[in-house]
Amino acid sequence: MCGTLFPVFGQRDLKRADIYFERAFYSDAIPLYEQLLPKRKGSKLVKNLAESYYRTYDMKGAARWYGYLVNQYGENVDDTHYFKLTQSLKALGDYEQANSLRMDMYVANDQAAKIMALKEEIKYLDNIRAIGNRYTITNLPLNTATSEFGALRVDSMLMYSAARKKPQSGSRLYRWNNQNYLDIYTHPLDKTESGDSLSVSLSKVINSGMHEGTFTLTKNRKTIYFTRNTDKKQDDKKIGHLKIFKAQWQDGEWRNVTELPFNGKGFSTEHPVLNTDETKLYFASDRAGGYGSFDLYYVPILQDSTYGTPVNLGKHINTAQREQFPFLDQKGHLYFSSDGHPGYGLLDLFVARNENGEFQKPDNLGLPVNSGYDDFSMTLDQDGRSGYFASNRPGGKGSDDIYAFTEEKPLIIEDCKQFITGRLTDKVTALPIIGGEVRLIDAKGNVTETHISGEEASYQFQVACASSYRLEGIKEGYETNATTIITGQERNLKKDGSLQLMSLEELLRRKALALQKEKEETRKREAAEKEKKEREKALAEVKRQKALKEQQIAAEKEKKSKIEKAIQKEDALVRDKERLVIKTEEIHFDYSMWYLRRESRERLGNVIKVMQENPGMVLEIGSHTDIRGKSEYNRQLSQRRADSVKEYLVKNGIPEDHVIAKGYGESQPIVECPTLANCTEEDHEWNRRCEFVIVDWK
């Protein structure tokens, strides 16, 4: 049943929401549309919800749903919805996205004129923003959480429009925003600090059960023109429109409320204001034949108190969007609100100056009277610098609030500019260079301005903000110098563009010094590199020697270990004082002979055995003779004997480089024989010997 009934109730809610929307009951329509959205999204529903948020000034909700509409239903979206999306974004302070959205739309539609206009608009608003806060503003204490606007100083009183403060029993709410209907009030000017408790309804004759809003009075205070809507619905959507009425002050009260003849059906006529000589009544209207939405008009007031034909103020004042809330000051300048001229979001306040009876192109009044929200109903006091306006900007007391303002800065709108200042001086002496040429060159390479330096050699160029420039200094006999200056957005900032030029004579001198210095530095560098290499070489040699010594110590230690092990193993290895020898039975030779005897060869077998078991052993064969014969002969004989033994060992497998043959002759006898007669034959034979000394161990 739930699944069956939901479409039925959903259709009922949608129909009810659409009825509320068509009757401008936006506050009532919003919750119904929000409830329907999760299951019933569609372009019409989203459009109505976005519009309802927009009309009730919930800009966050409006931006959300207009954004959704553009993204999801782009083919069903017209310029009006794009416009309201960008206005909503501006109200939220997101100017960059708002401008980007508009630019993308113009580019996509190849609208070159609108692209240029948008660029000019952005620049124009930046120029106004750069002025800073032109006004001091104060939120009046008489404001409440509901709507107050349209304040005007009238003698010692402040007259303004506000949501009804004391509604009668059974009175209805205004379903657009669920507030009370509007009335006109008066309040003592010197009692505004007391809040709205002293505010008094203007008249029961003027204030009806519906809306009474903006008004204007004649100088003699005998006639009031005011805006009112009636309870009679005037079109097929059952929406009432606004009309202008007037009343007369007679016998201490307002009487004779009369509707003006240039009102009509199906459109609104609102916000009346008189010019200074009271010959024209200005107003806003969305009647047919205008430029779009609400336009500003005036109607002549004839001498017989009748009215002429309404005249549209023309395309310089009116746009395709809203122009409302006109006001004329003592000089005839026209103040009004618009969301069609370049502004900061929703309705902004503008002034169109009156020159020789013609209104000039309107200018945005700037900050802070203008904001991202509706800023409207400005009126000025006699001094032309102070007065009142209304705004529904965040930070107020609620809905529309009245603000008092005083102008502090004039409205001077000019492109952002900065200044490049400096002096042309000698780089060495810092003295001014007279007769030098300073050129200002733009980003395209064009020389835009030239200055010839005087006695002080100072110069100044006015340049645009956010631009790049090149400054060149030229003087005969000097080297040309240049600098690049990039300007920012800060207005009237002075940027230093001083230039120093070096004379060609000084330049040559410095080049010579630089060359000499380079040569000296090269020499020092080469000497340092040589010294470094020598240090590195010496350090490497020290390291090598240290490593070699360590290797030698390790080898010696290993050799000693091997020797000790060999001595313990081999009985034939013995120490003889400082020597290590292979002990064998005597190897003797016949007198004057070097051939090995048979028993000597047999005895050498033990030597061969020891050397084979210890292959690292290096053996010296020391051969000796007796003293008989000449010493040189004996040396040669002993060498032959040593060679004979070596030959025998090599033949038996001992490596040749492990055997050293050394003949000592008669130089190292065992038995000292001063003369032949002092020694026996046996002594001489002992001296004729062969010794086997271990001299190395590899």
ZADOMI-476806 format. One record per residue (C-alpha): residue number from 0; residue in three letters; chain; x, y, z. Coordinates in pm, whole numbers. Layout:
BEGIN
nulum,mimi,rovex,c1,c2,c3
NUM,Ala,A,X,Y,Z
...
***
This chain:
BEGIN
nulum,mimi,rovex,c1,c2,c3
0,Met,A,0,0,0
1,Cys,A,287,242,85
2,Gly,A,434,187,-260
3,Thr,A,95,250,-417
4,Leu,A,0,554,-211
5,Phe,A,329,743,-233
6,Pro,A,283,861,-594
7,Val,A,-65,986,-504
8,Phe,A,50,1188,-203
9,Gly,A,367,1294,-391
10,Gln,A,156,1442,-671
11,Arg,A,-60,1625,-417
12,Asp,A,246,1775,-244
13,Leu,A,396,1878,-579
14,Lys,A,71,2045,-684
15,Arg,A,47,2224,-351
16,Ala,A,411,2338,-372
17,Asp,A,357,2468,-726
18,Ile,A,49,2663,-613
19,Tyr,A,249,2820,-329
20,Phe,A,524,2908,-576
21,Glu,A,285,3066,-827
22,Arg,A,131,3278,-551
23,Ala,A,479,3387,-434
24,Phe,A,440,3197,-105
25,Tyr,A,808,3105,-132
26,Ser,A,871,3031,236
27,Asp,A,587,2775,229
28,Ala,A,695,2621,-101
29,Ile,A,1057,2551,1
30,Pro,A,1001,2269,257
31,Leu,A,758,2091,21
32,Tyr,A,1004,2101,-270
33,Glu,A,1288,1985,-44
34,Gln,A,1074,1692,75
35,Leu,A,993,1593,-285
36,Leu,A,1346,1628,-425
37,Pro,A,1501,1293,-322
38,Lys,A,1252,1100,-538
39,Arg,A,1119,1353,-787
40,Lys,A,1404,1560,-931
41,Gly,A,1315,1746,-1249
42,Ser,A,1416,2072,-1414
43,Lys,A,1094,2253,-1323
44,Leu,A,1102,2144,-960
45,Val,A,1471,2244,-927
46,Lys,A,1406,2579,-1097
47,Asn,A,1118,2656,-857
48,Leu,A,1319,2557,-551
49,Ala,A,1619,2765,-660
50,Glu,A,1392,3062,-732
51,Ser,A,1222,3026,-393
52,Tyr,A,1556,3037,-215
53,Tyr,A,1661,3334,-428
54,Arg,A,1342,3526,-353
55,Thr,A,1379,3466,21
56,Tyr,A,1749,3563,12
57,Asp,A,1887,3224,111
58,Met,A,2181,3266,-126
59,Lys,A,2352,2944,-21
60,Gly,A,2043,2743,-111
61,Ala,A,1995,2943,-432
62,Ala,A,2355,2890,-543
63,Arg,A,2331,2518,-469
64,Trp,A,2018,2455,-673
65,Tyr,A,2089,2697,-956
66,Gly,A,2428,2527,-984
67,Tyr,A,2260,2187,-992
68,Leu,A,2017,2315,-1253
69,Val,A,2296,2441,-1480
70,Asn,A,2500,2120,-1445
71,Gln,A,2214,1873,-1488
72,Tyr,A,1968,2052,-1715
73,Gly,A,2185,2287,-1918
74,Glu,A,1968,2254,-2228
75,Asn,A,1664,2380,-2031
76,Val,A,1841,2674,-1868
77,Asp,A,1812,3029,-2000
78,Asp,A,2016,3342,-1929
79,Thr,A,1792,3432,-1634
80,His,A,1897,3125,-1440
81,Tyr,A,2267,3182,-1520
82,Phe,A,2224,3541,-1404
83,Lys,A,2070,3439,-1073
84,Leu,A,2337,3174,-1019
85,Thr,A,2613,3433,-1064
86,Gln,A,2428,3678,-838
87,Ser,A,2398,3409,-570
88,Leu,A,2769,3332,-596
89,Lys,A,2854,3703,-565
90,Ala,A,2636,3727,-255
91,Leu,A,2841,3444,-105
92,Gly,A,3163,3629,-192
93,Asp,A,3272,3388,-466
94,Tyr,A,3332,3653,-734
95,Glu,A,3596,3446,-910
96,Gln,A,3359,3156,-976
97,Ala,A,3077,3392,-1072
98,Asn,A,3293,3570,-1329
99,Ser,A,3439,3242,-1454
100,Leu,A,3089,3102,-1507
101,Arg,A,2983,3405,-1708
102,Met,A,3303,3403,-1912
103,Asp,A,3263,3032,-1994
104,Met,A,2905,3092,-2105
105,Tyr,A,3002,3387,-2330
106,Val,A,3294,3195,-2481
107,Ala,A,3077,2889,-2547
108,Asn,A,2822,3108,-2728
109,Asp,A,3090,3310,-2913
110,Gln,A,2965,3637,-2762
111,Ala,A,3272,3856,-2815
112,Ala,A,3100,4180,-2713
113,Lys,A,2987,4031,-2382
114,Ile,A,3335,3892,-2317
115,Met,A,3484,4239,-2357
116,Ala,A,3208,4391,-2144
117,Leu,A,3274,4140,-1866
118,Lys,A,3645,4219,-1869
119,Glu,A,3567,4590,-1847
120,Glu,A,3317,4524,-1565
121,Ile,A,3575,4329,-1361
122,Lys,A,3828,4607,-1410
123,Tyr,A,3567,4873,-1326
124,Leu,A,3467,4705,-998
125,Asp,A,3832,4652,-905
126,Asn,A,3889,5024,-958
127,Ile,A,3600,5107,-725
128,Arg,A,3710,4851,-467
129,Ala,A,4055,5009,-474
130,Ile,A,3912,5335,-339
131,Gly,A,3848,5149,-14
132,Asn,A,3558,5220,221
133,Arg,A,3398,5543,102
134,Tyr,A,3148,5561,387
135,Thr,A,3113,5502,753
136,Ile,A,2789,5311,816
137,Thr,A,2593,5237,1132
138,Asn,A,2313,4987,1187
139,Leu,A,2029,5185,1348
140,Pro,A,1916,5069,1694
141,Leu,A,1552,5078,1583
142,Asn,A,1607,4778,1352
143,Thr,A,1444,4448,1443
144,Ala,A,1456,4088,1325
145,Thr,A,1198,4176,1057
146,Ser,A,1215,4426,773
147,Glu,A,1294,4800,802
148,Phe,A,1386,5011,496
149,Gly,A,1311,5332,303
150,Ala,A,1421,5571,580
151,Leu,A,1392,5945,508
152,Arg,A,1470,6243,732
153,Val,A,1154,6461,749
154,Asp,A,1213,6766,967
155,Ser,A,1269,6632,1321
156,Met,A,1137,6287,1242
157,Leu,A,1266,5978,1070
158,Met,A,1006,5816,848
159,Tyr,A,1056,5459,733
160,Ser,A,878,5143,622
161,Ala,A,875,4831,836
162,Ala,A,693,4506,900
163,Arg,A,387,4584,1108
164,Lys,A,493,4613,1471
165,Lys,A,153,4569,1639
166,Pro,A,-57,4341,1417
167,Gln,A,-426,4340,1478
168,Ser,A,-603,4030,1596
169,Gly,A,-655,3789,1306
170,Ser,A,-423,3976,1071
171,Arg,A,-249,3766,808
172,Leu,A,121,3707,740
173,Tyr,A,283,3797,412
174,Arg,A,332,3449,269
175,Trp,A,633,3553,58
176,Asn,A,855,3554,367
177,Asn,A,604,3482,649
178,Gln,A,650,3828,803
179,Asn,A,384,4085,884
180,Tyr,A,273,4322,611
181,Leu,A,456,4655,575
182,Asp,A,347,4992,718
183,Ile,A,499,5341,728
184,Tyr,A,629,5464,1065
185,Thr,A,768,5782,1217
186,His,A,1030,5804,1487
187,Pro,A,1191,6103,1662
188,Leu,A,1534,6161,1509
189,Asp,A,1692,6234,1846
190,Lys,A,1553,5910,1993
191,Thr,A,1682,5651,1747
192,Glu,A,1905,5506,2021
193,Ser,A,1591,5397,2207
194,Gly,A,1508,5120,1960
195,Asp,A,1172,5098,1783
196,Ser,A,959,5140,2096
197,Leu,A,899,5507,2005
198,Ser,A,810,5431,1642
199,Val,A,451,5529,1561
200,Ser,A,230,5422,1271
201,Leu,A,197,5712,1029
202,Ser,A,-179,5694,980
203,Lys,A,-461,5445,985
204,Val,A,-580,5604,665
205,Ile,A,-250,5536,488
206,Asn,A,-150,5211,660
207,Ser,A,-399,4948,550
208,Gly,A,-414,4574,599
209,Met,A,-174,4521,306
210,His,A,168,4666,220
211,Glu,A,256,5034,241
212,Gly,A,614,5101,153
213,Thr,A,838,5367,6
214,Phe,A,709,5725,-1
215,Thr,A,795,6088,-74
216,Leu,A,654,6416,59
217,Thr,A,615,6761,-87
218,Lys,A,824,7038,67
219,Asn,A,519,7188,237
220,Arg,A,441,6844,386
221,Lys,A,85,6868,252
222,Thr,A,102,6576,9
223,Ile,A,249,6229,45
224,Tyr,A,303,5981,-237
225,Phe,A,344,5620,-126
226,Thr,A,351,5261,-253
227,Arg,A,69,5023,-165
228,Asn,A,-61,4689,-281
229,Thr,A,-422,4588,-251
230,Asp,A,-576,4253,-160
231,Lys,A,-727,4230,-509
232,Lys,A,-534,3974,-715
233,Gln,A,-460,4123,-1052
234,Asp,A,-343,3837,-1275
235,Asp,A,-399,3469,-1343
236,Lys,A,-129,3375,-1091
237,Lys,A,-326,3550,-817
238,Ile,A,-37,3785,-745
239,Gly,A,-112,4141,-641
240,His,A,91,4427,-790
241,Leu,A,209,4751,-635
242,Lys,A,60,5091,-706
243,Ile,A,137,5451,-616
244,Phe,A,-116,5644,-411
245,Lys,A,-124,5994,-270
246,Ala,A,-290,6151,34
247,Gln,A,-347,6508,156
248,Trp,A,-271,6654,499
249,Gln,A,-582,6829,616
250,Asp,A,-695,6936,961
251,Gly,A,-408,6756,1131
252,Glu,A,-450,6423,960
253,Trp,A,-399,6243,632
254,Arg,A,-705,6228,413
255,Asn,A,-819,6171,56
256,Val,A,-612,5863,-31
257,Thr,A,-616,5849,-411
258,Glu,A,-471,5604,-661
259,Leu,A,-263,5775,-930
260,Pro,A,-389,5743,-1286
261,Phe,A,-72,5598,-1442
262,Asn,A,-98,5276,-1240
263,Gly,A,-230,4979,-1433
264,Lys,A,-326,4615,-1429
265,Gly,A,-76,4331,-1465
266,Phe,A,226,4537,-1361
267,Ser,A,363,4728,-1063
268,Thr,A,424,5098,-1014
269,Glu,A,631,5173,-705
270,His,A,892,5379,-513
271,Pro,A,782,5738,-585
272,Val,A,1018,6033,-539
273,Leu,A,984,6402,-631
274,Asn,A,1243,6616,-799
275,Thr,A,1351,6936,-626
276,Asp,A,1098,7166,-797
277,Glu,A,824,6903,-765
278,Thr,A,747,6907,-1134
279,Lys,A,828,6540,-1188
280,Leu,A,748,6226,-998
281,Tyr,A,1006,5949,-1049
282,Phe,A,916,5585,-990
283,Ala,A,997,5223,-1081
284,Ser,A,773,5000,-1289
285,Asp,A,778,4669,-1473
286,Arg,A,514,4783,-1723
287,Ala,A,537,4680,-2087
288,Gly,A,766,4872,-2320
289,Gly,A,1064,4891,-2085
290,Tyr,A,1409,4739,-2117
291,Gly,A,1328,4442,-1891
292,Ser,A,1206,4370,-1538
293,Phe,A,1177,4702,-1347
294,Asp,A,1278,5029,-1513
295,Leu,A,1291,5385,-1381
296,Tyr,A,1042,5639,-1515
297,Tyr,A,923,5988,-1444
298,Val,A,584,6140,-1499
299,Pro,A,533,6518,-1538
300,Ile,A,318,6685,-1272
301,Leu,A,117,6946,-1453
302,Gln,A,8,7281,-1312
303,Asp,A,-346,7163,-1261
304,Ser,A,-210,6872,-1048
305,Thr,A,-279,6625,-1322
306,Tyr,A,-13,6398,-1469
307,Gly,A,142,6361,-1808
308,Thr,A,258,6041,-1977
309,Pro,A,526,5832,-1799
310,Val,A,870,5863,-1960
311,Asn,A,1129,5584,-1945
312,Leu,A,1469,5718,-1834
313,Gly,A,1637,5535,-2120
314,Lys,A,1900,5272,-2181
315,His,A,2178,5458,-1996
316,Ile,A,1982,5415,-1674
317,Asn,A,1773,5105,-1736
318,Thr,A,1892,4753,-1816
319,Ala,A,1738,4412,-1879
320,Gln,A,1742,4358,-1499
321,Arg,A,1597,4554,-1208
322,Glu,A,1626,4930,-1153
323,Gln,A,1432,5040,-844
324,Phe,A,1419,5278,-545
325,Pro,A,1500,5611,-717
326,Phe,A,1600,5920,-516
327,Leu,A,1708,6268,-628
328,Asp,A,1932,6490,-419
329,Gln,A,1935,6870,-407
330,Lys,A,2156,6888,-718
331,Gly,A,1929,6662,-918
332,His,A,2163,6364,-912
333,Leu,A,1974,6034,-941
334,Tyr,A,2040,5760,-687
335,Phe,A,1886,5417,-738
336,Ser,A,1935,5044,-692
337,Ser,A,2008,4798,-971
338,Asp,A,2129,4444,-1030
339,Gly,A,2181,4510,-1402
340,His,A,2471,4756,-1383
341,Pro,A,2818,4633,-1272
342,Gly,A,2781,4546,-905
343,Tyr,A,2900,4330,-620
344,Gly,A,2589,4111,-604
345,Leu,A,2208,4146,-605
346,Leu,A,2091,4509,-579
347,Asp,A,2366,4770,-556
348,Leu,A,2337,5145,-510
349,Phe,A,2425,5373,-803
350,Val,A,2437,5740,-884
351,Ala,A,2370,5901,-1223
352,Arg,A,2495,6257,-1211
353,Asn,A,2279,6528,-1358
354,Glu,A,2472,6745,-1603
355,Asn,A,2276,7012,-1787
356,Gly,A,1952,6826,-1728
357,Glu,A,2081,6493,-1858
358,Phe,A,2159,6190,-1644
359,Gln,A,2507,6057,-1713
360,Lys,A,2617,5693,-1713
361,Pro,A,2555,5553,-1361
362,Asp,A,2844,5469,-1129
363,Asn,A,2847,5213,-852
364,Leu,A,2868,5392,-515
365,Gly,A,3127,5149,-384
366,Leu,A,3197,5011,-41
367,Pro,A,3067,4954,216
368,Val,A,2719,5076,123
369,Asn,A,2722,4803,-140
370,Ser,A,2763,4437,-55
371,Gly,A,2685,4098,-207
372,Tyr,A,2321,4129,-95
373,Asp,A,2043,4378,-164
374,Asp,A,2145,4739,-92
375,Phe,A,1866,4982,-167
376,Ser,A,1639,5276,-75
377,Met,A,1916,5534,-32
378,Thr,A,1809,5884,74
379,Leu,A,2034,6184,141
380,Asp,A,2008,6466,388
381,Gln,A,2043,6831,291
382,Asp,A,2423,6820,321
383,Gly,A,2441,6564,37
384,Arg,A,2701,6355,228
385,Ser,A,2492,6170,483
386,Gly,A,2165,5984,491
387,Tyr,A,2020,5634,508
388,Phe,A,2000,5316,306
389,Ala,A,1875,4963,367
390,Ser,A,2042,4625,326
391,Asn,A,1969,4261,402
392,Arg,A,2341,4178,424
393,Pro,A,2461,3925,684
394,Gly,A,2555,4073,1018
395,Gly,A,2242,4284,1057
396,Lys,A,1961,4230,1300
397,Gly,A,1752,4038,1051
398,Ser,A,1585,4072,711
399,Asp,A,1620,4433,583
400,Asp,A,1794,4679,816
401,Ile,A,1832,5057,794
402,Tyr,A,2186,5194,804
403,Ala,A,2294,5553,854
404,Phe,A,2591,5659,641
405,Thr,A,2837,5944,601
406,Glu,A,3052,5984,292
407,Glu,A,3426,6001,374
408,Lys,A,3591,5967,31
409,Pro,A,3489,6107,-307
410,Leu,A,3387,5869,-585
411,Ile,A,3696,5896,-805
412,Ile,A,3712,5596,-1036
413,Glu,A,4042,5553,-1215
414,Asp,A,4252,5271,-1347
415,Cys,A,4508,5131,-1110
416,Lys,A,4846,5302,-1150
417,Gln,A,5189,5289,-993
418,Phe,A,5507,5492,-1034
419,Ile,A,5860,5390,-1126
420,Thr,A,6105,5638,-976
421,Gly,A,6481,5648,-963
422,Arg,A,6812,5821,-1043
423,Leu,A,7067,5761,-1317
424,Thr,A,7410,5751,-1151
425,Asp,A,7770,5649,-1212
426,Lys,A,7819,5300,-1072
427,Val,A,8164,5383,-930
428,Thr,A,8132,5740,-809
429,Ala,A,7753,5736,-740
430,Leu,A,7740,6083,-897
431,Pro,A,7441,6178,-1116
432,Ile,A,7479,6124,-1488
433,Ile,A,7360,6437,-1669
434,Gly,A,7224,6404,-2021
435,Gly,A,7161,6034,-1995
436,Glu,A,6858,5876,-2159
437,Val,A,6617,5658,-1961
438,Arg,A,6367,5457,-2167
439,Leu,A,6045,5294,-2041
440,Ile,A,5965,4985,-2249
441,Asp,A,5640,4789,-2218
442,Ala,A,5590,4411,-2232
443,Lys,A,5554,4424,-2612
444,Gly,A,5891,4593,-2654
445,Asn,A,5753,4937,-2732
446,Val,A,5928,5245,-2591
447,Thr,A,5637,5421,-2420
448,Glu,A,5826,5712,-2263
449,Thr,A,6178,5861,-2262
450,His,A,6342,6086,-2003
451,Ile,A,6667,6287,-2037
452,Ser,A,6839,6318,-1700
453,Gly,A,6907,6662,-1557
454,Glu,A,7133,6783,-1277
455,Glu,A,6972,6558,-1017
456,Ala,A,6939,6275,-1273
457,Ser,A,6603,6177,-1121
458,Tyr,A,6304,6049,-1314
459,Gln,A,5950,5919,-1261
460,Phe,A,5719,5721,-1490
461,Gln,A,5350,5653,-1432
462,Val,A,5272,5290,-1518
463,Ala,A,4979,5051,-1510
464,Cys,A,4927,4799,-1231
465,Ala,A,4983,4427,-1280
466,Ser,A,5218,4487,-1573
467,Ser,A,5578,4426,-1668
468,Tyr,A,5820,4697,-1782
469,Arg,A,6185,4723,-1880
470,Leu,A,6387,5031,-1789
471,Glu,A,6699,5110,-1995
472,Gly,A,6969,5367,-1913
473,Ile,A,7185,5495,-2203
474,Lys,A,7473,5743,-2210
475,Glu,A,7762,5786,-2451
476,Gly,A,8084,5659,-2298
477,Tyr,A,7892,5428,-2066
478,Glu,A,7776,5071,-2086
479,Thr,A,7397,5045,-2126
480,Asn,A,7217,4901,-1823
481,Ala,A,6859,4782,-1779
482,Thr,A,6624,4647,-1513
483,Thr,A,6283,4479,-1517
484,Ile,A,5999,4614,-1301
485,Ile,A,5682,4411,-1235
486,Thr,A,5397,4609,-1086
487,Gly,A,5134,4461,-852
488,Gln,A,4776,4559,-766
489,Glu,A,4848,4811,-489
490,Arg,A,4757,5155,-612
491,Asn,A,4993,5454,-628
492,Leu,A,5283,5243,-507
493,Lys,A,5628,5375,-595
494,Lys,A,5876,5119,-726
495,Asp,A,6248,5191,-726
496,Gly,A,6390,5178,-1078
497,Ser,A,6728,5343,-1018
498,Leu,A,6997,5261,-1273
499,Gln,A,7374,5269,-1237
500,Leu,A,7591,5292,-1548
501,Met,A,7958,5199,-1569
502,Ser,A,8191,5406,-1788
503,Leu,A,8367,5220,-2069
504,Glu,A,8704,5336,-1933
505,Glu,A,8626,5190,-1593
506,Leu,A,8494,4878,-1760
507,Leu,A,8825,4825,-1947
508,Arg,A,9022,4885,-1629
509,Arg,A,8811,4632,-1443
510,Lys,A,8844,4380,-1722
511,Ala,A,9224,4413,-1706
512,Leu,A,9217,4373,-1329
513,Ala,A,8982,4081,-1364
514,Leu,A,9215,3914,-1617
515,Gln,A,9514,3968,-1389
516,Lys,A,9319,3837,-1095
517,Glu,A,9206,3538,-1298
518,Lys,A,9568,3457,-1389
519,Glu,A,9676,3489,-1026
520,Glu,A,9389,3274,-914
521,Thr,A,9476,3017,-1182
522,Arg,A,9837,3011,-1060
523,Lys,A,9728,2975,-700
524,Arg,A,9477,2711,-796
525,Glu,A,9735,2511,-990
526,Ala,A,9984,2544,-702
527,Ala,A,9720,2437,-457
528,Glu,A,9622,2145,-677
529,Lys,A,9990,2043,-708
530,Glu,A,10037,2070,-334
531,Lys,A,9722,1873,-281
532,Lys,A,9836,1600,-516
533,Glu,A,10174,1585,-343
534,Arg,A,10004,1561,-5
535,Glu,A,9778,1292,-137
536,Lys,A,10078,1109,-287
537,Ala,A,10276,1135,36
538,Leu,A,9977,1022,235
539,Ala,A,9927,732,-3
540,Glu,A,10295,638,33
541,Val,A,10267,649,409
542,Lys,A,9960,430,390
543,Arg,A,10138,196,147
544,Gln,A,10445,173,367
545,Lys,A,10229,114,669
546,Ala,A,10037,-158,487
547,Leu,A,10362,-309,360
548,Lys,A,10507,-305,707
549,Glu,A,10195,-464,843
550,Gln,A,10215,-725,569
551,Gln,A,10583,-781,647
552,Ile,A,10511,-816,1017
553,Ala,A,10230,-1056,941
554,Ala,A,10449,-1249,697
555,Glu,A,10736,-1256,945
556,Lys,A,10500,-1372,1215
557,Glu,A,10363,-1641,985
558,Lys,A,10717,-1738,881
559,Lys,A,10830,-1766,1242
560,Ser,A,10526,-1978,1314
561,Lys,A,10609,-2205,1022
562,Ile,A,10975,-2227,1127
563,Glu,A,10886,-2314,1485
564,Lys,A,10647,-2581,1367
565,Ala,A,10914,-2716,1128
566,Ile,A,11182,-2722,1403
567,Gln,A,10949,-2916,1629
568,Lys,A,10873,-3158,1346
569,Glu,A,11218,-3197,1186
570,Asp,A,11509,-3319,1400
571,Ala,A,11751,-3206,1128
572,Leu,A,11649,-2844,1176
573,Val,A,11849,-2687,1455
574,Arg,A,11942,-2344,1568
575,Asp,A,12310,-2255,1551
576,Lys,A,12339,-1931,1737
577,Glu,A,12156,-1683,1514
578,Arg,A,12123,-1928,1230
579,Leu,A,11878,-2202,1143
580,Val,A,12055,-2490,971
581,Ile,A,11984,-2836,838
582,Lys,A,12214,-3060,1034
583,Thr,A,12360,-3342,826
584,Glu,A,12657,-3560,848
585,Glu,A,12961,-3384,712
586,Ile,A,12981,-3319,344
587,His,A,13347,-3327,258
588,Phe,A,13534,-3286,-63
589,Asp,A,13864,-3427,-177
590,Tyr,A,14153,-3189,-180
591,Ser,A,14125,-2940,-461
592,Met,A,13812,-3119,-592
593,Trp,A,13444,-3020,-610
594,Tyr,A,13274,-3345,-704
595,Leu,A,13044,-3496,-450
596,Arg,A,13152,-3811,-286
597,Arg,A,12910,-4102,-273
598,Glu,A,12854,-4069,98
599,Ser,A,12795,-3697,50
600,Arg,A,12517,-3763,-201
601,Glu,A,12357,-4004,40
602,Arg,A,12376,-3748,318
603,Leu,A,12219,-3485,96
604,Gly,A,11910,-3704,78
605,Asn,A,11817,-3585,428
606,Val,A,11842,-3223,310
607,Ile,A,11620,-3300,14
608,Lys,A,11366,-3467,242
609,Val,A,11349,-3169,480
610,Met,A,11312,-2918,194
611,Gln,A,11039,-3121,26
612,Glu,A,10842,-3137,350
613,Asn,A,10885,-2761,395
614,Pro,A,10843,-2615,43
615,Gly,A,10870,-2252,158
616,Met,A,11225,-2301,278
617,Val,A,11506,-2110,101
618,Leu,A,11842,-2275,158
619,Glu,A,12190,-2131,133
620,Ile,A,12462,-2385,56
621,Gly,A,12773,-2244,215
622,Ser,A,13093,-2416,86
623,His,A,13429,-2367,272
624,Thr,A,13794,-2466,205
625,Asp,A,14107,-2501,415
626,Ile,A,14385,-2249,399
627,Arg,A,14599,-2442,166
628,Gly,A,14633,-2275,-171
629,Lys,A,14574,-1917,-267
630,Ser,A,14266,-1745,-131
631,Glu,A,14113,-1656,-471
632,Tyr,A,14164,-2012,-582
633,Asn,A,14001,-2133,-266
634,Arg,A,13703,-1895,-320
635,Gln,A,13649,-2022,-672
636,Leu,A,13692,-2383,-554
637,Ser,A,13436,-2333,-278
638,Gln,A,13191,-2178,-527
639,Arg,A,13224,-2477,-754
640,Arg,A,13159,-2711,-462
641,Ala,A,12851,-2509,-363
642,Asp,A,12727,-2512,-722
643,Ser,A,12783,-2890,-733
644,Val,A,12560,-2939,-427
645,Lys,A,12293,-2703,-568
646,Glu,A,12294,-2891,-895
647,Tyr,A,12239,-3217,-708
648,Leu,A,11948,-3073,-507
649,Val,A,11781,-2926,-815
650,Lys,A,11813,-3254,-999
651,Asn,A,11631,-3414,-708
652,Gly,A,11326,-3187,-727
653,Ile,A,11426,-2884,-523
654,Pro,A,11324,-2560,-699
655,Glu,A,11625,-2372,-823
656,Asp,A,11509,-2041,-674
657,His,A,11494,-2206,-331
658,Val,A,11866,-2288,-337
659,Ile,A,12151,-2036,-310
660,Ala,A,12505,-2155,-373
661,Lys,A,12768,-1950,-193
662,Gly,A,13141,-2017,-189
663,Tyr,A,13318,-1863,109
664,Gly,A,13667,-2002,36
665,Glu,A,13890,-2005,343
666,Ser,A,13724,-1698,500
667,Gln,A,13515,-1881,765
668,Pro,A,13717,-2175,905
669,Ile,A,13586,-2387,1191
670,Val,A,13939,-2456,1306
671,Glu,A,14168,-2155,1299
672,Cys,A,14497,-2239,1124
673,Pro,A,14736,-1948,1131
674,Thr,A,14983,-2161,933
675,Leu,A,14970,-2493,766
676,Ala,A,15185,-2637,1036
677,Asn,A,14943,-2540,1309
678,Cys,A,14662,-2771,1184
679,Thr,A,14643,-3141,1125
680,Glu,A,14498,-3301,817
681,Glu,A,14186,-3367,1018
682,Asp,A,14159,-2998,1100
683,His,A,14192,-2908,739
684,Glu,A,13919,-3160,651
685,Trp,A,13687,-3009,905
686,Asn,A,13736,-2675,742
687,Arg,A,13657,-2827,399
688,Arg,A,13285,-2852,469
689,Cys,A,12942,-2770,330
690,Glu,A,12677,-2599,553
691,Phe,A,12302,-2574,488
692,Val,A,12161,-2248,634
693,Ile,A,11794,-2149,611
694,Val,A,11805,-1788,490
695,Asp,A,11434,-1734,405
696,Trp,A,11097,-1899,438
697,Lys,A,10844,-1813,170
***
